[in-house]
Amino acid sequence: MTASDRMTDSITAVDVLTDAFTRVLGSVHGVLRGVTQADLAARIDPEANTIAWLVWHIARGQDAQVAALAGSEQVYTSAGWYERFDLPFPPSASGYGQSTADVAALDGIGAELLGGYLEAVHERTLEVLAGLGAADLSRVIDDSYDPPVTVAARLVSVVNDCTQHVGQAAYVKGFARRARA
């Protein structure tokens, strides 16, 4: 049940986070709907990220951060996604600091694989969120910052990163479609 479905019940922070991650998934599916391989590999300029790379990075970042919070293995490696993608990166790669050549390595990856991986990550995210209470959300996970980073702050940061990248992917999709028209 999403936060919007619980209008008369009290809504918790976990409900809000669940709704936010669910909206990310829906937005990514919207970007992937009807894309061609050319759309997935389109770049606004030679150094820009592609839709394929952006969606992969959204899923990788969420997977890595949620697994770290849960103290579990990432879906990418535990459920065979690393092998299915067959990319020339180590399993720990999530997109941070990658080169334009690394972005190009995703050019042959299809929307079904990208969407399937994000769906698997989303399911794991919902499992982790369902197990969190208020005390868990305020637990400090990184005290090297001022203020220290809590579980809640990290999850909001992940949602923020995801929404920025899905917006970029939607922009690239529109750009690619207009360029072909």
Backbone as CSV, one residue per row, in Angstrom:
resi,resn,N_x,N_y,N_z,CA_x,CA_y,CA_z,C_x,C_y,C_z
1,MET,0.848,-1.170,0.000,0.000,0.000,0.000,0.900,1.242,0.000
2,THR,0.608,2.156,-0.886,1.397,3.378,-0.960,0.825,4.434,-0.020
3,ALA,1.595,5.479,0.179,1.156,6.562,1.058,-0.150,7.174,0.553
4,SER,-0.297,7.294,-0.770,-1.520,7.897,-1.298,-2.748,7.018,-1.079
5,ASP,-2.547,5.707,-0.915,-3.659,4.794,-0.642,-4.124,4.848,0.807
6,ARG,-3.332,5.450,1.680,-3.622,5.431,3.114,-4.035,6.803,3.615
7,MET,-4.898,7.461,2.908,-5.279,8.831,3.241,-5.835,8.964,4.661
8,THR,-6.558,7.968,5.138,-7.169,8.091,6.456,-6.321,7.478,7.561
9,ASP,-5.313,6.685,7.188,-4.426,6.093,8.186,-3.255,7.038,8.440
10,SER,-2.542,6.799,9.535,-1.356,7.619,9.750,-0.254,7.109,8.826
11,ILE,0.406,8.037,8.209,1.451,7.704,7.250,2.801,7.806,7.949
12,THR,3.615,6.776,7.777,4.927,6.746,8.401,5.993,7.209,7.412
13,ALA,7.170,7.451,7.927,8.294,7.816,7.069,8.609,6.687,6.101
14,VAL,8.471,5.452,6.543,8.707,4.310,5.663,7.684,4.296,4.527
15,ASP,6.440,4.656,4.810,5.428,4.758,3.757,5.840,5.788,2.702
16,VAL,6.328,6.914,3.156,6.740,7.973,2.240,7.927,7.507,1.397
17,LEU,8.908,6.860,2.021,10.060,6.343,1.280,9.634,5.275,0.285
18,THR,8.722,4.402,0.684,8.211,3.369,-0.210,7.548,4.006,-1.424
19,ASP,6.739,5.013,-1.188,6.082,5.725,-2.281,7.116,6.380,-3.196
20,ALA,8.131,6.986,-2.635,9.156,7.659,-3.430,9.904,6.664,-4.319
21,PHE,10.333,5.538,-3.761,11.034,4.540,-4.569,10.110,3.943,-5.630
22,THR,8.839,3.781,-5.315,7.878,3.262,-6.285,7.674,4.244,-7.429
23,ARG,7.701,5.523,-7.131,7.586,6.545,-8.180,8.815,6.527,-9.085
24,VAL,9.992,6.297,-8.504,11.205,6.185,-9.326,11.027,5.034,-10.315
25,LEU,10.601,3.879,-9.828,10.402,2.725,-10.706,9.412,3.057,-11.816
26,GLY,8.296,3.670,-11.468,7.301,4.040,-12.474,7.842,5.026,-13.494
27,SER,8.636,5.972,-13.040,9.236,6.951,-13.952,10.219,6.290,-14.908
28,VAL,11.012,5.361,-14.398,11.954,4.644,-15.261,11.189,3.813,-16.284
29,HIS,10.142,3.133,-15.848,9.334,2.370,-16.810,8.757,3.291,-17.880
30,GLY,8.377,4.499,-17.491,7.890,5.469,-18.464,8.949,5.827,-19.491
31,VAL,10.181,5.988,-19.044,11.278,6.282,-19.971,11.523,5.085,-20.889
32,LEU,11.494,3.892,-20.341,11.806,2.704,-21.135,10.681,2.302,-22.092
33,ARG,9.477,2.751,-21.805,8.336,2.381,-22.652,8.556,2.900,-24.075
34,GLY,8.578,1.982,-25.018,8.670,2.343,-26.423,10.045,2.760,-26.917
35,VAL,11.073,2.637,-26.100,12.404,3.040,-26.571,12.954,2.023,-27.558
36,THR,13.756,2.518,-28.450,14.481,1.669,-29.392,15.914,1.518,-28.894
37,GLN,16.648,0.615,-29.505,18.073,0.492,-29.154,18.800,1.795,-29.463
38,ALA,18.383,2.473,-30.531,19.003,3.767,-30.863,18.724,4.787,-29.773
39,ASP,17.498,4.794,-29.235,17.175,5.699,-28.128,18.060,5.406,-26.927
40,LEU,18.190,4.125,-26.596,18.960,3.725,-25.410,20.422,4.142,-25.511
41,ALA,20.962,4.201,-26.727,22.373,4.535,-26.931,22.598,5.995,-27.330
42,ALA,21.520,6.772,-27.453,21.648,8.167,-27.888,22.417,8.995,-26.854
43,ARG,23.188,9.942,-27.375,23.933,10.880,-26.528,23.669,12.297,-27.025
44,ILE,23.565,13.193,-26.089,23.372,14.599,-26.446,24.661,15.190,-26.999
45,ASP,25.791,14.707,-26.516,27.095,15.034,-27.069,27.992,13.821,-26.813
46,PRO,29.177,13.780,-27.379,30.013,12.582,-27.272,30.421,12.192,-25.840
47,GLU,30.328,13.109,-24.910,30.707,12.824,-23.525,29.509,12.532,-22.614
48,ALA,28.310,12.657,-23.137,27.098,12.552,-22.319,26.728,11.098,-22.025
49,ASN,25.914,10.935,-20.997,25.421,9.613,-20.627,24.233,9.221,-21.502
50,THR,24.090,7.918,-21.712,22.980,7.388,-22.492,21.841,6.967,-21.556
51,ILE,20.675,6.728,-22.128,19.556,6.221,-21.334,19.935,4.887,-20.714
52,ALA,20.542,4.005,-21.502,20.913,2.685,-20.981,21.828,2.822,-19.770
53,TRP,22.846,3.664,-19.893,23.772,3.825,-18.771,23.068,4.464,-17.582
54,LEU,22.245,5.466,-17.813,21.548,6.143,-16.716,20.644,5.185,-15.946
55,VAL,19.886,4.364,-16.665,18.994,3.418,-15.989,19.800,2.368,-15.239
56,TRP,20.864,1.861,-15.857,21.741,0.899,-15.179,22.317,1.528,-13.910
57,HIS,22.771,2.765,-14.009,23.354,3.471,-12.863,22.316,3.713,-11.759
58,ILE,21.092,4.050,-12.132,20.025,4.218,-11.145,19.874,2.927,-10.341
59,ALA,19.776,1.812,-11.052,19.598,0.520,-10.389,20.829,0.132,-9.575
60,ARG,22.013,0.338,-10.124,23.251,-0.024,-9.417,23.410,0.801,-8.141
61,GLY,23.169,2.104,-8.238,23.322,2.953,-7.060,22.342,2.576,-5.968
62,GLN,21.094,2.368,-6.343,20.085,1.975,-5.356,20.425,0.615,-4.758
63,ASP,20.811,-0.320,-5.604,21.158,-1.666,-5.150,22.315,-1.617,-4.142
64,ALA,23.373,-0.905,-4.498,24.557,-0.832,-3.632,24.233,-0.182,-2.286
65,GLN,23.503,0.920,-2.313,23.206,1.643,-1.070,22.247,0.864,-0.171
66,VAL,21.213,0.274,-0.756,20.244,-0.476,0.047,20.898,-1.739,0.615
67,ALA,21.714,-2.408,-0.175,22.415,-3.597,0.330,23.340,-3.227,1.484
68,ALA,24.024,-2.101,1.364,24.911,-1.661,2.452,24.115,-1.385,3.724
69,LEU,22.952,-0.758,3.578,22.109,-0.484,4.749,21.608,-1.779,5.394
70,ALA,21.287,-2.750,4.549,20.731,-4.011,5.042,21.806,-4.989,5.482
71,GLY,23.054,-4.692,5.158,24.130,-5.627,5.470,24.009,-6.906,4.660
72,SER,23.572,-6.762,3.405,23.365,-7.934,2.555,24.106,-7.781,1.237
73,GLU,24.142,-8.865,0.486,24.757,-8.841,-0.833,23.839,-8.081,-1.796
74,GLN,24.431,-7.439,-2.771,23.653,-6.722,-3.766,22.903,-7.694,-4.671
75,VAL,21.735,-7.287,-5.141,20.938,-8.073,-6.074,21.745,-8.341,-7.346
76,TYR,22.563,-7.395,-7.747,23.372,-7.498,-8.965,24.206,-8.771,-8.966
77,THR,24.785,-9.101,-7.831,25.631,-10.290,-7.756,24.899,-11.504,-7.193
78,SER,23.953,-11.292,-6.297,23.284,-12.427,-5.652,22.228,-13.085,-6.537
79,ALA,21.698,-12.359,-7.512,20.607,-12.889,-8.335,20.993,-13.039,-9.813
80,GLY,22.290,-13.003,-10.109,22.754,-13.279,-11.464,22.686,-12.138,-12.458
81,TRP,22.373,-10.945,-12.004,22.286,-9.813,-12.931,23.655,-9.432,-13.494
82,TYR,24.684,-9.554,-12.701,26.043,-9.240,-13.186,26.365,-10.093,-14.408
83,GLU,26.057,-11.373,-14.346,26.323,-12.267,-15.467,25.420,-11.941,-16.667
84,ARG,24.169,-11.601,-16.416,23.246,-11.275,-17.508,23.670,-10.016,-18.257
85,PHE,24.176,-9.035,-17.524,24.628,-7.814,-18.190,25.932,-8.047,-18.953
86,ASP,26.799,-8.875,-18.414,28.069,-9.228,-19.066,28.848,-7.988,-19.518
87,LEU,29.003,-7.059,-18.605,29.729,-5.821,-18.887,31.204,-5.977,-18.538
88,PRO,32.062,-5.177,-19.139,33.502,-5.283,-18.875,33.944,-4.535,-17.610
89,PHE,33.104,-4.564,-16.579,33.414,-3.891,-15.314,33.408,-4.935,-14.207
90,PRO,34.092,-4.624,-13.114,33.980,-5.521,-11.958,32.572,-5.442,-11.364
91,PRO,32.163,-6.457,-10.621,30.819,-6.451,-10.045,30.554,-5.267,-9.114
92,SER,31.583,-4.652,-8.594,31.403,-3.512,-7.687,31.097,-2.208,-8.426
93,ALA,31.289,-2.172,-9.746,31.063,-0.943,-10.512,29.596,-0.540,-10.426
94,SER,29.382,0.759,-10.212,28.009,1.259,-10.136,27.809,2.520,-10.970
95,GLY,28.838,2.924,-11.684,28.731,4.090,-12.545,29.521,5.288,-12.090
96,TYR,29.873,5.354,-10.824,30.625,6.505,-10.318,32.025,6.505,-10.909
97,GLY,32.406,7.635,-11.506,33.747,7.795,-12.044,33.998,7.059,-13.345
98,GLN,32.954,6.609,-14.016,33.161,5.883,-15.257,33.418,6.836,-16.418
99,SER,34.102,6.314,-17.418,34.476,7.092,-18.595,33.399,7.016,-19.667
100,THR,33.563,7.815,-20.692,32.641,7.770,-21.818,32.677,6.416,-22.507
101,ALA,33.839,5.764,-22.515,33.938,4.410,-23.082,33.149,3.415,-22.232
102,ASP,33.182,3.606,-20.921,32.396,2.746,-20.039,30.905,2.918,-20.304
103,VAL,30.486,4.159,-20.527,29.081,4.431,-20.848,28.705,3.677,-22.128
104,ALA,29.594,3.693,-23.117,29.339,3.022,-24.398,29.229,1.509,-24.251
105,ALA,29.785,0.946,-23.203,29.717,-0.505,-23.000,28.278,-0.991,-22.816
106,LEU,27.371,-0.087,-22.491,25.960,-0.456,-22.315,25.135,-0.289,-23.588
107,ASP,25.764,0.083,-24.700,25.033,0.365,-25.927,24.191,-0.798,-26.447
108,GLY,24.573,-2.022,-26.212,23.795,-3.154,-26.708,22.783,-3.703,-25.713
109,ILE,22.715,-3.100,-24.540,21.818,-3.576,-23.482,20.393,-3.115,-23.786
110,GLY,19.440,-4.034,-23.663,18.055,-3.726,-23.990,17.233,-3.238,-22.809
111,ALA,16.103,-2.645,-23.146,15.200,-2.090,-22.134,14.668,-3.164,-21.193
112,GLU,14.424,-4.360,-21.701,13.871,-5.422,-20.859,14.845,-5.810,-19.753
113,LEU,16.126,-5.941,-20.086,17.127,-6.277,-19.084,17.274,-5.148,-18.061
114,LEU,17.341,-3.932,-18.540,17.472,-2.775,-17.651,16.279,-2.677,-16.699
115,GLY,15.080,-2.760,-17.254,13.874,-2.681,-16.434,13.752,-3.848,-15.476
116,GLY,14.132,-5.034,-15.921,14.070,-6.212,-15.057,14.988,-6.099,-13.860
117,TYR,16.191,-5.601,-14.093,17.126,-5.421,-12.980,16.600,-4.389,-11.995
118,LEU,16.098,-3.256,-12.495,15.570,-2.248,-11.577,14.377,-2.798,-10.803
119,GLU,13.530,-3.589,-11.436,12.406,-4.193,-10.720,12.893,-5.097,-9.585
120,ALA,13.933,-5.891,-9.849,14.491,-6.764,-8.810,15.068,-5.937,-7.662
121,VAL,15.755,-4.859,-7.994,16.298,-3.968,-6.965,15.155,-3.329,-6.187
122,HIS,14.121,-2.922,-6.878,12.972,-2.299,-6.225,12.327,-3.264,-5.229
123,GLU,12.146,-4.500,-5.625,11.559,-5.499,-4.707,12.408,-5.654,-3.458
124,ARG,13.724,-5.693,-3.638,14.627,-5.798,-2.483,14.542,-4.544,-1.628
125,THR,14.460,-3.387,-2.260,14.328,-2.128,-1.523,13.068,-2.145,-0.668
126,LEU,11.947,-2.591,-1.246,10.695,-2.651,-0.490,10.799,-3.615,0.692
127,GLU,11.492,-4.739,0.513,11.699,-5.686,1.617,12.479,-5.024,2.751
128,VAL,13.532,-4.318,2.395,14.360,-3.647,3.407,13.542,-2.558,4.100
129,LEU,12.842,-1.751,3.323,12.028,-0.685,3.914,10.970,-1.241,4.864
130,ALA,10.342,-2.338,4.485,9.283,-2.932,5.313,9.808,-3.369,6.672
131,GLY,11.089,-3.637,6.750,11.682,-4.058,8.016,12.214,-2.922,8.870
132,LEU,12.049,-1.690,8.424,12.584,-0.540,9.157,11.522,0.110,10.038
133,GLY,11.932,0.511,11.206,11.091,1.292,12.100,11.707,2.659,12.321
134,ALA,11.054,3.465,13.108,11.535,4.829,13.370,12.943,4.835,13.954
135,ALA,13.212,3.913,14.852,14.544,3.858,15.460,15.608,3.521,14.417
136,ASP,15.252,2.656,13.471,16.204,2.301,12.412,16.509,3.502,11.534
137,LEU,15.491,4.278,11.215,15.673,5.433,10.340,16.583,6.490,10.947
138,SER,16.598,6.592,12.257,17.450,7.605,12.893,18.836,7.058,13.279
139,ARG,19.105,5.801,12.953,20.420,5.205,13.239,21.492,5.869,12.387
140,VAL,22.585,6.284,13.004,23.699,6.918,12.300,24.522,5.830,11.604
141,ILE,24.760,6.033,10.310,25.553,5.071,9.550,26.883,5.641,9.069
142,ASP,27.039,6.954,9.177,28.291,7.588,8.773,28.468,8.858,9.601
143,ASP,29.403,8.796,10.536,29.607,9.952,11.407,30.757,10.841,10.940
144,SER,31.219,10.640,9.712,32.287,11.496,9.183,31.741,12.816,8.644
145,TYR,30.427,12.979,8.613,29.780,14.210,8.169,29.224,14.961,9.364
146,ASP,28.986,16.256,9.170,28.350,17.066,10.195,27.141,17.752,9.560
147,PRO,25.951,17.336,9.838,25.570,16.326,10.828,25.831,14.908,10.303
148,PRO,25.931,13.951,11.209,26.138,12.561,10.809,24.989,12.067,9.927
149,VAL,25.295,11.123,9.046,24.314,10.577,8.109,23.537,9.442,8.779
150,THR,22.220,9.559,8.732,21.347,8.518,9.274,20.844,7.632,8.125
151,VAL,20.204,6.520,8.487,19.592,5.654,7.485,18.587,6.466,6.663
152,ALA,17.763,7.261,7.326,16.762,8.072,6.614,17.433,9.034,5.637
153,ALA,18.465,9.719,6.074,19.153,10.667,5.201,19.768,9.958,3.993
154,ARG,20.328,8.777,4.200,20.915,8.031,3.086,19.834,7.617,2.096
155,LEU,18.705,7.150,2.592,17.624,6.733,1.694,17.064,7.908,0.905
156,VAL,16.918,9.058,1.554,16.464,10.259,0.840,17.495,10.644,-0.217
157,SER,18.767,10.516,0.101,19.828,10.810,-0.852,19.752,9.879,-2.070
158,VAL,19.474,8.604,-1.832,19.342,7.649,-2.936,18.155,8.026,-3.817
159,VAL,17.024,8.328,-3.216,15.854,8.745,-3.987,16.196,9.997,-4.805
160,ASN,16.861,10.951,-4.197,17.237,12.182,-4.892,18.122,11.881,-6.094
161,ASP,19.115,11.033,-5.918,20.005,10.663,-7.012,19.208,9.982,-8.131
162,CYS,18.331,9.070,-7.758,17.516,8.345,-8.745,16.627,9.299,-9.536
163,THR,15.974,10.220,-8.848,15.059,11.125,-9.555,15.817,12.065,-10.493
164,GLN,17.007,12.490,-10.084,17.797,13.332,-10.983,18.156,12.569,-12.257
165,HIS,18.584,11.316,-12.097,19.001,10.534,-13.256,17.831,10.108,-14.137
166,VAL,16.690,9.827,-13.546,15.548,9.471,-14.389,15.083,10.695,-15.175
167,GLY,15.199,11.868,-14.611,14.902,13.091,-15.355,15.861,13.273,-16.521
168,GLN,17.127,12.986,-16.284,18.111,13.065,-17.359,17.780,12.065,-18.470
169,ALA,17.405,10.845,-18.081,17.068,9.813,-19.067,15.849,10.229,-19.887
170,ALA,14.856,10.821,-19.233,13.668,11.295,-19.953,14.045,12.405,-20.936
171,TYR,14.941,13.263,-20.533,15.398,14.337,-21.419,16.104,13.747,-22.637
172,VAL,16.983,12.772,-22.418,17.701,12.153,-23.533,16.717,11.458,-24.472
173,LYS,15.704,10.799,-23.917,14.691,10.148,-24.759,14.002,11.183,-25.655
174,GLY,13.596,12.300,-25.070,12.965,13.345,-25.870,13.898,13.906,-26.919
175,PHE,15.136,14.105,-26.536,16.153,14.613,-27.463,16.337,13.642,-28.633
176,ALA,16.453,12.354,-28.339,16.666,11.346,-29.371,15.471,11.293,-30.329
177,ARG,14.295,11.372,-29.768,13.093,11.328,-30.616,12.993,12.560,-31.509
178,ARG,13.312,13.727,-30.970,13.247,14.957,-31.766,14.316,14.961,-32.861
179,ALA,15.493,14.406,-32.525,16.584,14.353,-33.506,16.226,13.455,-34.684
180,ARG,15.446,12.404,-34.433,15.036,11.493,-35.510,13.887,12.066,-36.338
181,ALA,13.113,12.956,-35.761,11.898,13.456,-36.440,12.235,14.405,-37.573
